[in-house]
């Protein structure tokens, strides 16, 4: 297993839903420390490795987000079943009968998401997607007191149970939390690319918190760094599975890094967009693009930092995001890191000033 695969296995298998990112942050910090001149943190838990190329150069922010989609315990029934709410967006159809892990003060408790048996559903219920409010988690408790003795408290985080594995001789990665531990991994890899290279700026590379519940950590991180240029590294949608034949985008897993040209949180900066496109062409990297009317990324907050910060989203087409297991391409990951590092090397004071005037 190569170093990058070991890193991705470690990052995806650690647990961290919004507001509970500490374990992930500690893993990311261990990777950032040997690559950075300084570790910078905000008060919500976001973490960055600072790498100085030119001390008075532009500040460039590169960030994934530490959190993954999950749930939170909101109620324990008298019979010991757990009611819960989502942390991040879930389509209920992908949840039933899946294993989950509840993080408690006494350790992890494994449960299964359940609902009424199909045998007793009414015809109307059979034709509807089961609502999350009617689901529960079965932890095998005898009653409420037994669940509490197991360590369960309201407010405890709930995480999908899913191991990292490779597909197609290592070309593809499958895991929970690729959204967005893959972005965290790219932020680390960008610093690796810059280790023995000159760059005319100060790079802050790492990951924010609480992206899945409203880009909250990105707002704090933008306030902290006050970047001149920002890259949000995140997953995008793959349209290479059955059902997308008539969709106007052609983003595919393994087709190259993905750049968002529009989403619900931001219209990317045109000058920075052009610089990324030109750099990808120079490197011989096929840059895929998508426009997504629903959803957004941390760039939605980064671009509003200070008096404005040219921002862009770079990532990878990914299948089955916001589920127990997603699939992405190792090549797309590696090329995304290569592309961002190459653009950073071009971001000297003059270039950034020209972008600001674009």
C-alpha positions as CSV (number, residue, x, y, z in Angstrom):
1,X,0.0,0.0,0.0
2,X,1.5,3.3,-1.1
3,X,1.8,6.3,1.2
4,X,-1.1,8.2,-0.4
5,X,-3.3,5.2,-0.2
6,X,-2.4,4.7,3.5
7,X,-3.2,8.3,4.1
8,X,-6.6,8.1,2.4
9,X,-7.5,4.9,4.3
10,X,-6.6,6.6,7.6
11,X,-8.4,9.8,6.8
12,X,-11.6,8.2,5.6
13,X,-11.9,5.6,8.3
14,X,-11.6,8.1,11.2
15,X,-14.9,9.6,12.3
16,X,-15.9,13.2,12.3
17,X,-19.3,14.6,11.6
18,X,-20.0,18.4,11.8
19,X,-19.1,19.7,15.3
20,X,-17.2,16.5,16.2
21,X,-14.1,16.8,13.9
22,X,-11.4,16.5,16.6
23,X,-10.2,13.0,15.7
24,X,-9.9,13.9,12.0
25,X,-8.1,17.2,12.8
26,X,-5.5,15.3,14.8
27,X,-4.9,13.0,11.9
28,X,-4.6,15.9,9.4
29,X,-2.4,17.8,11.8
30,X,0.1,14.9,11.9
31,X,0.4,15.0,8.1
32,X,0.7,18.8,8.0
33,X,3.3,19.3,10.7
34,X,6.4,18.0,8.8
35,X,5.4,19.9,5.7
36,X,4.7,23.3,7.3
37,X,6.5,26.2,8.8
38,X,3.7,26.7,11.3
39,X,0.3,25.2,12.2
40,X,-2.6,27.6,12.3
41,X,-6.0,26.9,13.9
42,X,-9.2,28.7,14.2
43,X,-11.4,28.5,17.3
44,X,-14.0,26.2,15.7
45,X,-11.4,23.6,14.9
46,X,-10.2,24.3,11.4
47,X,-6.5,23.6,10.8
48,X,-3.9,24.9,8.3
49,X,-0.3,24.3,7.5
50,X,1.4,27.6,6.7
51,X,4.2,27.4,4.1
52,X,6.1,30.6,3.4
53,X,7.6,31.0,-0.1
54,X,7.9,34.8,-0.2
55,X,7.1,36.4,3.2
56,X,5.5,39.6,1.7
57,X,3.7,37.6,-1.1
58,X,0.0,37.0,-1.6
59,X,-1.8,34.8,0.9
60,X,-3.2,31.7,-0.8
61,X,-5.7,29.4,1.0
62,X,-6.2,25.8,0.0
63,X,-8.8,23.9,2.0
64,X,-10.9,20.8,2.1
65,X,-13.3,20.2,5.0
66,X,-12.8,17.8,7.9
67,X,-16.5,16.9,8.5
68,X,-18.5,14.1,6.9
69,X,-22.2,13.7,6.7
70,X,-23.8,11.8,9.6
71,X,-26.4,12.1,12.3
72,X,-27.0,13.1,16.0
73,X,-28.9,11.3,18.7
74,X,-31.9,13.4,19.7
75,X,-34.1,11.1,21.8
76,X,-34.0,7.7,23.5
77,X,-37.3,5.8,23.5
78,X,-38.6,3.9,26.6
79,X,-37.8,0.7,24.7
80,X,-34.2,1.8,24.1
81,X,-34.4,2.8,20.4
82,X,-32.6,6.0,19.3
83,X,-34.2,8.8,17.3
84,X,-31.9,11.0,15.4
85,X,-31.5,14.0,13.1
86,X,-29.2,14.5,10.1
87,X,-26.0,16.4,10.1
88,X,-25.7,17.2,6.4
89,X,-27.8,16.1,3.5
90,X,-29.1,12.5,3.3
91,X,-31.5,10.9,0.9
92,X,-33.5,8.5,3.2
93,X,-33.5,5.7,0.6
94,X,-29.8,5.0,1.1
95,X,-30.0,4.8,4.9
96,X,-32.3,1.8,5.9
97,X,-30.6,-1.3,7.3
98,X,-27.2,0.3,7.3
99,X,-24.8,0.0,10.2
100,X,-23.9,3.1,12.2
101,X,-21.5,3.9,15.0
102,X,-22.5,6.0,17.9
103,X,-19.6,7.8,19.7
104,X,-20.3,7.8,23.4
105,X,-18.3,8.8,26.5
106,X,-18.0,5.0,27.2
107,X,-16.8,4.1,23.7
108,X,-18.4,3.2,20.4
109,X,-21.8,1.5,20.1
110,X,-22.8,-0.1,16.9
111,X,-26.4,0.1,15.7
112,X,-28.6,-0.5,12.7
113,X,-31.0,2.0,11.1
114,X,-34.5,0.5,11.1
115,X,-38.1,1.3,10.3
116,X,-41.4,-0.6,10.0
117,X,-41.2,-3.9,8.2
118,X,-42.4,-3.8,4.6
119,X,-45.0,-6.5,5.4
120,X,-47.1,-4.0,7.4
121,X,-46.8,-0.9,5.2
122,X,-49.9,0.5,3.7
123,X,-50.0,0.8,-0.2
124,X,-49.5,4.5,0.2
125,X,-46.4,4.0,2.4
126,X,-44.9,1.5,0.0
127,X,-44.9,4.1,-2.8
128,X,-43.1,6.7,-0.7
129,X,-39.5,7.1,0.4
130,X,-39.4,6.4,4.2
131,X,-38.9,9.7,6.1
132,X,-36.0,10.1,8.5
133,X,-38.4,11.1,11.2
134,X,-40.0,7.6,11.2
135,X,-36.7,5.8,11.3
136,X,-34.8,4.7,14.5
137,X,-31.5,3.1,15.4
138,X,-31.5,-0.3,17.1
139,X,-28.5,-0.8,19.4
140,X,-29.9,-4.0,21.0
141,X,-30.8,-2.2,24.2
142,X,-33.5,-3.8,26.5
143,X,-34.9,-0.4,27.4
144,X,-34.0,3.3,27.9
145,X,-32.0,2.6,31.1
146,X,-30.0,-0.1,29.3
147,X,-29.2,2.3,26.4
148,X,-28.1,5.0,28.9
149,X,-25.9,2.4,30.7
150,X,-24.3,1.7,27.3
151,X,-23.2,5.4,27.4
152,X,-25.8,6.8,25.0
153,X,-26.7,10.5,25.5
154,X,-28.7,12.9,23.4
155,X,-26.3,14.9,21.3
156,X,-24.0,12.0,20.6
157,X,-22.7,11.8,17.0
158,X,-23.6,9.0,14.7
159,X,-21.3,7.9,11.9
160,X,-21.7,5.5,8.9
161,X,-19.8,2.2,9.3
162,X,-17.8,1.6,6.2
163,X,-14.1,0.6,5.5
164,X,-11.8,2.0,2.8
165,X,-11.0,-0.3,-0.1
166,X,-9.6,-0.2,-3.6
167,X,-11.2,-1.2,-6.8
168,X,-9.9,-1.9,-10.3
169,X,-6.3,-2.7,-9.2
170,X,-6.1,0.5,-7.2
171,X,-7.4,2.9,-9.8
172,X,-10.5,3.6,-7.8
173,X,-11.0,4.3,-4.1
174,X,-14.2,3.5,-2.2
175,X,-15.0,4.7,1.3
176,X,-17.2,6.7,3.5
177,X,-16.2,10.4,4.0
178,X,-14.5,10.8,0.7
179,X,-16.6,13.9,0.9
180,X,-14.4,15.5,2.0
181,X,-11.3,13.7,3.3
182,X,-10.2,13.6,-0.3
183,X,-10.1,17.4,-0.2
184,X,-8.1,17.2,3.1
185,X,-5.7,14.8,1.4
186,X,-5.2,17.1,-1.6
187,X,-4.4,20.0,0.7
188,X,-1.7,17.8,2.3
189,X,-0.4,16.7,-1.1
190,X,-0.2,20.4,-2.4
191,X,2.2,21.1,0.5
192,X,4.2,18.1,-0.6
193,X,4.5,19.4,-4.1
194,X,5.8,22.7,-2.8
195,X,8.4,21.3,-0.4
196,X,11.4,21.7,-2.7
197,X,9.9,24.3,-5.1
198,X,10.0,28.0,-5.0
199,X,6.6,29.8,-4.8
200,X,6.1,33.6,-4.6
201,X,3.5,33.6,-1.8
202,X,2.4,32.4,1.6
203,X,0.3,29.2,1.4
204,X,-2.2,28.1,4.0
205,X,-3.3,24.6,3.3
206,X,-5.5,22.4,5.3
207,X,-9.2,22.0,6.2
208,X,-12.2,23.7,7.7
209,X,-15.0,22.4,9.9
210,X,-18.8,22.2,9.6
211,X,-19.0,22.6,5.9
212,X,-21.9,20.1,5.6
213,X,-24.2,22.2,7.9
214,X,-23.8,25.6,6.2
215,X,-20.1,26.4,5.4
216,X,-19.7,27.6,8.9
217,X,-16.0,26.8,9.4
218,X,-15.1,28.4,6.1
219,X,-16.4,31.8,7.2
220,X,-14.3,31.6,10.4
221,X,-11.2,30.4,8.4
222,X,-11.6,33.2,5.8
223,X,-11.8,35.7,8.7
224,X,-8.6,34.3,10.2
225,X,-6.4,34.1,7.0
226,X,-7.9,37.0,5.0
227,X,-6.7,35.3,1.8
228,X,-5.9,37.0,-1.5
229,X,-6.7,33.8,-3.4
230,X,-8.7,30.8,-2.3
231,X,-9.1,27.2,-3.5
232,X,-11.9,25.0,-2.0
233,X,-11.1,21.4,-2.7
234,X,-14.2,19.2,-2.6
235,X,-16.1,16.4,-4.4
236,X,-18.5,16.9,-7.3
237,X,-21.0,14.7,-8.9
238,X,-20.2,11.9,-11.4
239,X,-22.7,11.4,-14.2
240,X,-21.2,8.1,-15.5
241,X,-23.8,5.8,-13.9
242,X,-27.1,4.6,-15.3
243,X,-29.8,7.3,-15.2
244,X,-27.7,10.3,-16.3
245,X,-27.8,9.6,-20.1
246,X,-29.6,12.8,-20.9
247,X,-27.8,15.0,-18.4
248,X,-25.9,17.9,-20.0
249,X,-22.7,17.4,-18.0
250,X,-20.3,14.5,-18.8
251,X,-18.3,14.4,-15.5
252,X,-16.9,10.9,-15.0
253,X,-14.8,9.2,-12.4
254,X,-11.2,9.0,-13.8
255,X,-11.9,11.8,-16.4
256,X,-9.6,14.3,-14.7
257,X,-10.0,16.9,-11.9
258,X,-13.3,18.8,-11.8
259,X,-13.8,22.5,-11.7
260,X,-17.1,24.1,-10.7
261,X,-18.1,26.9,-13.0
262,X,-21.2,27.7,-11.0
263,X,-23.0,26.5,-7.9
264,X,-25.6,27.8,-5.5
265,X,-23.0,29.5,-3.2
266,X,-20.7,31.2,-5.7
267,X,-19.9,32.3,-9.3
268,X,-16.2,31.6,-9.5
269,X,-13.8,34.4,-10.3
270,X,-13.3,34.6,-14.1
271,X,-9.6,35.5,-14.1
272,X,-8.8,32.7,-11.7
273,X,-10.9,30.3,-13.7
274,X,-9.0,31.1,-16.8
275,X,-5.7,30.7,-15.1
276,X,-6.7,27.2,-13.9
277,X,-7.9,26.2,-17.3
278,X,-4.7,27.5,-19.0
279,X,-2.5,25.7,-16.5
280,X,-4.4,22.4,-16.9
281,X,-3.8,22.7,-20.6
282,X,-0.1,23.3,-20.2
283,X,0.2,20.3,-17.9
284,X,-1.8,18.0,-20.3
285,X,-4.5,17.5,-17.6
286,X,-8.1,17.0,-18.8
287,X,-10.1,19.5,-16.6
288,X,-13.7,18.5,-16.3
289,X,-16.3,21.2,-15.5
290,X,-19.8,21.2,-14.0
291,X,-22.5,23.8,-13.1
292,X,-24.7,22.8,-10.1
293,X,-27.7,24.9,-9.2
294,X,-28.1,23.1,-5.9
295,X,-25.5,22.9,-3.1
296,X,-22.3,24.8,-2.5
297,X,-18.8,24.6,-1.1
298,X,-16.5,26.5,1.3
299,X,-15.6,28.8,-1.6
300,X,-19.1,30.3,-1.1
301,X,-17.7,31.8,2.1
302,X,-14.0,32.2,1.1
303,X,-14.9,34.5,-1.8
304,X,-16.6,36.9,0.7
305,X,-13.6,37.2,3.0
306,X,-12.5,40.8,3.7
307,X,-13.1,43.0,0.7
308,X,-13.4,40.0,-1.6
309,X,-11.2,37.0,-2.5
310,X,-11.0,35.5,-6.0
311,X,-12.0,31.8,-5.3
312,X,-12.4,28.6,-7.3
313,X,-13.5,25.0,-6.5
314,X,-11.3,22.2,-7.7
315,X,-12.1,18.6,-6.9
316,X,-13.1,15.2,-8.4
317,X,-16.2,13.6,-9.8
318,X,-17.4,11.2,-7.2
319,X,-20.2,8.5,-7.3
320,X,-22.7,8.0,-4.4
321,X,-21.7,11.0,-2.2
322,X,-23.7,11.5,1.0
323,X,-24.1,7.7,1.4
324,X,-22.3,5.0,3.3
325,X,-19.8,4.4,0.5
326,X,-18.6,6.7,-2.4
327,X,-16.3,6.0,-5.3
328,X,-13.6,8.3,-6.8
329,X,-10.5,8.0,-8.9
330,X,-6.9,8.1,-7.6
331,X,-5.7,9.7,-10.8
332,X,-8.2,12.6,-10.4
333,X,-7.0,13.1,-6.8
334,X,-3.3,13.2,-7.8
335,X,-3.9,15.5,-10.8
336,X,-6.0,17.9,-8.7
337,X,-3.1,18.3,-6.3
338,X,-0.6,18.7,-9.2
339,X,-2.8,21.3,-10.8
340,X,-3.4,23.4,-7.7
341,X,0.3,23.4,-6.9
342,X,1.2,24.5,-10.4
343,X,-1.3,27.4,-10.2
344,X,0.1,28.5,-6.8
345,X,3.6,28.8,-8.3
346,X,2.1,31.4,-10.8
347,X,0.4,33.5,-8.1
348,X,3.0,36.2,-7.5
349,X,2.1,39.7,-6.4
350,X,1.8,41.1,-9.9
351,X,-0.5,38.2,-11.1
352,X,-2.7,38.4,-8.0
353,X,-3.0,42.2,-8.4
354,X,-4.1,41.7,-12.0
355,X,-6.7,39.1,-10.9
356,X,-8.0,41.6,-8.3
357,X,-8.6,44.1,-11.1
358,X,-10.1,41.5,-13.6
